[in-house]
Amino acid sequence: MKIKNTIMDNVELAKSLAAEDVRCGDLVAILDVVCEYPSFLWNGDSQLLSPHDPIRVRWRSPAPSRPLKVKAICLPYLLVKSPNGRHATLDTRQCRLVRLSGAYAKKAWNQLKTDAQKRESKGKP
């Protein structure tokens, strides 16, 4: 007897990207961000930590799964555009990117762009 799993039929996964795999036009999202702190600020054993090496802490993205369109690349930097029309520069050494699936990226981009236009027409930032 075969059982069909209908729940997983339309589930897609975002694919983690290396900086050199990013292409102009890709729709990406920031998965997590790396923050660096001087080791002398860390409450650890000073014998285990060199005072010259930073402590790297990985944090979840403050805007998870927000699609960003890659406009230009000059590694390690990316110029990206968000659905609300704002541009930003990302440093690929400080964030881990994922390529969004085509269907999800298109739906999310269009919905977020529509929401931004509605907010703009009402005079909200």
N, C-alpha and C positions, 0 to 999 in steps of 0.2 A: 504494500500500500504506500503510495507516494503522498506526501503532505506538502502542499505549496505554501510557502511563506509569503503572504501578500504584504505584510508590513514592511519587509525589506526590499520590495521590488523597486521602489522609486527613491531609495536612499543613495546619496552619492557622498564621497569623501573629498575633502580639500587635500591637496597634495603639498607637502612641505617642499620649499624651494631653496636651492643654493643661490647665492647672489648672481652667479654667472648664468643661471638658467632663466632669469627674468628677461622678458622681452617687452618692447614697447607695445602697448595695446592690451597687455595682460590685465585681468582683473584679479587683484590680490587682496589679502587681508593680513593684518598684523596678528600673529598668534601670541607672541609674548615679547617682552622688552627686557633687555639686560641693563641693569644699573651698576655702576662701579663706585665703590667707596674706598677711601684710603684705609689701609689696614690698621692704622693707629686709632681709628674711630671704632673699630670692632672690639667687642668685649670678649676677646678670646685670649688664648695663651700667647704671649709675645714671643715665646721660643718657637712656636709652631708657624708663626706668620712673619714673613719678611716685611720690614717697614716700607719697602719699595714696591711691593706687589699689591695691586688693588684686589679688593674682595668683590667678586661678581655675584650679583643676586638677580635671578630671573623672576620677573613678575608677569602676571597675565596682562594682556592688553587692556587699556582703559576703554577701548571701543571695540570689543570683540566682534568679529565677522563683518565689520563695516567694509563694504567693497571700496577699493581704491583702484583707479585706472592709471597704469604706468604711462607717463607721457614722454619722459626722457631718461636716459641712463648714462651715468658717468661713474662707474664703480669706484668707491663703495656707495655712491649716492644715487638716489632715485627721485625724480620729480613725479609726484602723483597728484591726481585730481580726485576729490571726493564728490559724491552725488550732488552736494549743494553748490558745487562750482568752485570751491576753494582749493587752492593748490598748497602743497607742502613738500618739503624735502625730507626723505628718510635716509638714515645711515644704516646700511645693511649689516654693519658690525654690531649694531645695538638692538636690532630687532630680528625676529625670525618670521619670515613670510610664508604664506600658503597661497597656492593658486586655487581660486574658487572654481567649482564646476560651472559650466556654461549656463545651464538652466537656472541655478541658484543665483549666480552673479547677475544675470539679466533681470530676474524678478526683483532682487534686492535693490539693484541700481535704480530701476524704474520707480519702485515704490518710494525709496528714500528721496529721489529727485522730486517726485510729486509732492511728498510731504514738505520738503524744503520750499517748494514754490508756493504751497498753501500758506506756510508760515510767513513767507516774504510778502505775500499779498495782504495778509492781516497786519503787517507791520511789526511782526515779532522777529528777533534775530535768529 
